[in-house]
Amino acid sequence: MVDVSRTFTVPRPPEEVVAYLSDFSNAVAWDPGTVRCDRVGTGPVQVGSTWRNVSKVLGRETELEYVLVTLEPDHVVLRGTNKTATSTDDITVLQDPAGSRVTYHAHIAFNGIAKLAEPLMQRVFEKLGDETVEGITRELAPGRTPGA
């Protein structure tokens, strides 16, 4: 099991941060591993919305189907699955004098033989965690239109 957590601030109100991060199609702009992230279906982003996410880690592409499992004013949970792993992105967004305090917790549980790679993957995902903070901070910077 791989666990990575980062807490940081962004200069946007919580409702904007939650709206942006709950639409997982935006991951292509802020997640360093995401190559493609396509919404399945239409309508408003809500609990049950799904995305097909293609990520590249250590030179290898993998596809997960993500589902929005929690959408609250201060909490977003997205869960991605495939035959090799289950990835849970648990995001808490709280009001902060600077805008919002974001706690991003990524939890990846590997299945079968893939569990053998967990020590290596912990190190890889620690680095990706730092890059994720940079990406979200960049996208939610003052005067920037997220995703532009």
N, C-alpha and C positions, 0 to 999 in steps of 0.2 A: 504494500500500500504506500502511495506517495501522498504527502501532505505538504502544501505550501500555502503560507498566509502572508499577506502584506496589508498594512494599514497606511493610508496616505490621505492627503486633502486635495480637493479640486475646487476652483472658484465658481462653482455653480450650485444653485439650490438643489436640495435632495430630489424634488420631483422631476427636475430635468435629468439628473444623473440616473435615477431609477428608470425613467422612460427610455433613455439612451441605451443603458446596459441590458434592459429586459428584451430589447429587440436584437436578438443574437445575430441578425444579418450584419450588424455594425461591427462584429468581431473582426471582420476582414481589415478594418481600419486600425484597430488597437491591439489585436492579439498577434504576436510575432509568429506563431505557428500556423495561423489560419491562412490557407490558400484560397478557399472559397467557402461561403456560407449562404445557402439559399433557403429562403422561407418556403415551407410546404403549405399551400393553402393561401387564403386571403382573409381579409377582415382585420379587426383590431388585434393587437398583440394582447393575449390573455392566457391565463392558465390553460394548458393543453396545446398551445401553439407549438409547432415543430419546425425544425430546420435540419437540412443536410449540411454537415460541416466536414470539409476536407482539410486536414491539417498535415503539416510536414514537420517531422521531428527526426533528427539525426539522418536526414536525407531520405526518409521513407514516408510516403503518403499513407494516410489512413482516413477512412470515412466513419463518422459517427452520426447517429440520429439524435439530435437534442430535442428535449421537451422542456417547456417552461412549467415547472412544478409549483413554484411559489411566486406570487406577485402581490406584494404589500407596499404601502408607502415608504417603508424603510428596509425592505428585504426582497431579494430576488434569488431564486434557486433555479438553475438550469442543469439538467442531467442528460449526458450523452452516453450512448451505448453502442457497442458492436460486439462481435464474438470474442475479442481480445481484452476489452476493458470497459469499465464504467467510470465516467468522469463527471464529477459533481462540482459545479461552480456555485458557491454559496456567498452571496454578496450582501453586506449590510451597509446602509447609507444613512448617516445621522447628520443632523444640522451641526454646523461648526461655524465659529466666527469668520473663518476664511471662506465659507461656502458649504462644503460637505466633507465629512470624514467618511472615507470608504474603507471597509475591511473586505478584502477579496480572499476567499479561502478556496483553493483548488484541492480536491481530493480525488485521486485516481486509484481505483482498485483493478489490478490486473487479474486475468483469468488464466488458468492452466499453466503451461510452460512459460508464458510471458511473465509470471511472477518472479522468475529467476533474474529478470532485468531490473527489478525494483531498486536496488542500491544505485545503479548507474542512472536510472530514470529520476531518482530523487535529486541528484546533482543537476541533471539537465533541466528539470522543472524549476529548481531554485533560480537558475539563470533566466529561464523564461518568465518567472514571476517578476523579476526586476524589470525585464523588458515590457511586461504587461503593464506595470505601473507607469513606465515611460509613455507607452502608447495611449493609455486612458488619460493621463495627465495632458498629453499633447492634444488629443482630440477634444478635451473639455476645457482647453485654455481660453482665457478671456478674448473676446472678439473673433473667435474661430467658430465656424459653422461645423459641428461634428460631422465627420465623414467626408468633408469637402477636400 
